[in-house]
Amino acid sequence: MGKRSIGQLPVFDYLVILVIGAVVGADIADPKIEHVHTIIAMVLIALLQKVIIFFKLKYRRIGNKLTFEPTIVIYNGQFLLKNMRKISYSIDNILSMLRAKDIFNVKNVELAIIEANGDISVRQYSEKESVTREDMKMARYPGNYEVPVILDGEIQYDVLQLINKDKAWLLQRLHSLHIPDETRVFYGGVNTSGELHVSLKLAPLDNPPPIFH
């Protein structure tokens, strides 16, 4: 399977490992099974995997069918709820993966893609990526990060309390964006400047770009 870690394995290769493990496990658990049968089964599975890899490399359509397609989960700072449900990723999963990429402000995300191996690829708006304070030899100041105050239509009161805000303030901000209440909001984040960024459950979005793999 080449020099890849388990976390980088495509789904099909991971399933091959599980099948081989099950075959070996059955051999160990049942002394009546002759080892030669287990060895033959493992060799056949390995050969099948090599044949399928050959066809995946030779015929791209076959490869696309045997691996998950990359899925866009954020576009122009907005969560794509339908796509997230399709791959069974929660908003907590996505936010955690963004933090692992040192991204704490959803508003700055132009495009976020869940790859076939489960990793996330993120493109921020170019003006957010261009120059760092270290590049300019400037002093460091606290970053402008977001904290989630609404998750899947529910107000996070503990977070509001931490930033010294309340429900009345939040609803006022929502009304200023012509949003009647929090139930319409899939994600709402407040940055250190006190600005509210929202992603609606049924937001009218531009068509995201096609993703090829």
C-alpha positions in Angstrom: 0.0 0.0 0.0 3.0 2.2 -0.2 4.4 4.7 2.4 1.2 5.9 3.9 0.0 6.0 7.5 -3.4 4.6 8.5 -4.8 8.1 8.7 -3.9 8.7 5.0 -5.3 5.4 3.7 -8.2 5.6 1.2 -11.3 3.8 2.4 -10.9 0.8 0.2 -7.3 0.1 1.4 -8.5 0.5 5.0 -11.2 -2.1 4.3 -8.6 -4.5 2.9 -6.7 -4.2 6.1 -9.8 -5.0 8.1 -10.6 -8.0 6.0 -7.0 -9.4 6.3 -7.2 -8.8 10.1 -10.5 -10.7 10.3 -9.1 -13.6 8.3 -6.1 -13.8 10.6 -8.2 -13.4 13.7 -10.5 -16.3 12.6 -7.4 -18.5 12.2 -6.1 -17.7 15.6 -9.5 -18.1 17.3 -10.3 -21.4 15.7 -7.6 -24.0 15.9 -9.5 -26.2 13.4 -8.8 -23.8 10.6 -5.6 -24.9 8.8 -3.0 -22.2 8.4 -2.5 -23.0 4.7 -6.1 -21.8 4.0 -5.5 -18.6 5.9 -2.3 -18.0 3.9 -4.1 -18.6 0.6 -6.9 -16.3 1.6 -4.4 -13.5 2.5 -2.5 -13.9 -0.7 -5.7 -13.8 -2.8 -6.9 -10.6 -0.9 -3.5 -9.0 -1.5 -3.6 -9.9 -5.2 -7.1 -8.6 -5.5 -6.0 -5.3 -3.9 -3.1 -5.0 -6.3 -5.3 -5.7 -9.3 -7.9 -3.1 -8.2 -5.1 -0.5 -7.6 -3.8 -1.2 -11.1 -7.3 -0.4 -12.6 -7.7 2.6 -10.3 -4.5 4.1 -11.7 -5.3 3.1 -15.3 -9.0 4.1 -15.3 -9.8 7.2 -13.3 -13.6 6.5 -13.2 -13.0 3.3 -11.3 -10.8 5.1 -8.8 -13.6 7.7 -8.2 -16.1 4.9 -7.5 -13.9 3.2 -5.0 -13.0 6.2 -2.9 -15.0 8.9 -1.3 -15.3 12.1 -3.3 -13.9 15.3 -1.7 -16.7 17.2 -0.2 -17.0 21.0 0.3 -18.2 21.8 3.8 -17.6 25.5 3.9 -17.9 28.0 1.1 -17.4 31.7 1.4 -17.6 31.5 5.2 -20.9 29.5 5.1 -21.3 25.9 6.3 -22.9 23.6 3.6 -25.2 21.7 5.9 -26.4 19.3 3.2 -22.9 18.2 2.3 -22.0 17.8 6.0 -25.0 15.6 6.6 -24.1 13.5 3.5 -20.7 12.6 5.0 -22.0 12.5 8.6 -19.8 15.3 9.9 -21.0 17.5 12.7 -20.3 21.1 13.2 -18.1 20.2 16.2 -16.0 17.9 13.9 -15.4 20.7 11.4 -14.6 23.4 14.0 -12.2 21.0 15.7 -10.4 20.2 12.4 -10.2 24.0 11.6 -8.6 24.6 15.0 -6.1 21.9 14.2 -5.2 24.0 11.2 -4.8 27.1 13.4 -8.0 28.6 11.9 -10.3 30.2 14.6 -12.4 32.4 12.4 -14.9 30.8 10.1 -15.6 34.1 8.4 -12.0 34.0 6.9 -12.6 30.6 5.3 -13.2 30.8 1.5 -13.2 27.0 1.0 -13.0 24.0 3.2 -13.0 20.5 1.8 -13.1 17.1 3.5 -10.8 14.9 1.5 -11.2 11.2 0.6 -9.0 10.2 3.6 -11.0 12.3 6.1 -8.5 15.2 6.3 -9.6 18.8 5.8 -8.1 21.1 3.2 -8.7 24.8 3.8 -8.2 27.9 1.7 -8.6 31.3 3.4 -9.3 34.5 1.6 -6.0 35.7 0.1 -5.9 38.9 2.2 -5.9 36.7 5.3 -3.0 34.6 4.1 -0.7 37.2 2.5 1.6 38.6 5.2 2.1 37.7 8.8 3.3 39.9 11.7 6.4 37.8 11.8 7.1 38.6 8.2 6.7 42.3 9.0 8.7 42.1 12.3 5.7 43.6 14.1 4.8 43.0 17.7 2.3 40.3 18.5 -1.2 41.1 19.7 -4.2 38.9 20.6 -5.7 37.4 17.4 -9.2 38.1 16.1 -10.7 34.7 16.7 -14.3 33.6 16.9 -16.2 31.8 19.7 -19.4 29.9 18.8 -22.5 31.5 20.4 -25.0 29.5 18.3 -24.6 25.9 17.2 -27.3 24.2 15.1 -29.9 26.7 16.2 -29.1 26.6 19.9 -27.7 29.5 21.9 -24.5 28.7 23.8 -25.3 30.6 27.0 -22.0 29.6 28.7 -20.0 31.1 25.9 -22.2 34.3 25.9 -21.4 34.6 29.6 -17.7 34.3 29.0 -17.7 37.2 26.5 -20.0 39.3 28.8 -23.0 39.1 26.4 -26.5 38.0 26.8 -29.4 36.7 24.8 -30.9 40.1 24.3 -27.7 41.4 22.7 -27.5 38.3 20.5 -31.1 38.6 19.3 -30.5 42.3 18.6 -27.5 41.5 16.4 -29.6 38.8 14.6 -32.4 41.2 14.0 -29.9 43.7 12.5 -29.1 40.9 10.0 -32.8 40.4 9.3 -32.8 37.0 11.1 -35.8 36.6 13.3 -34.4 34.2 15.8 -31.5 31.7 16.6 -33.4 28.7 15.2 -32.6 29.8 11.6 -28.9 29.9 12.4 -26.6 26.8 11.9 -23.5 28.6 13.2 -23.0 31.9 14.9 -19.6 33.1 16.0 -18.5 36.3 17.7 -15.0 37.6 17.2 -12.8 39.6 19.6 -14.1 42.8 18.0 -17.7 41.9 19.0 -18.7 41.2 15.4 -21.2 38.4 14.8 -20.7 36.1 11.8 -23.6 33.7 11.0 -24.1 30.7 8.7 -27.8 30.0 8.1 -29.3 26.5 7.9 -31.0 27.5 4.6 -28.7 30.1 3.3 -29.0 31.2 -0.4 -25.4 30.4 -1.6 -23.6 30.8 -4.8 -22.8 27.4 -6.4 -19.5 26.1 -5.0 -16.8 25.2 -7.4 -16.5 21.6 -8.6 -13.9 19.4 -6.9 -12.1 16.7 -8.8 -10.0 13.8 -7.4 
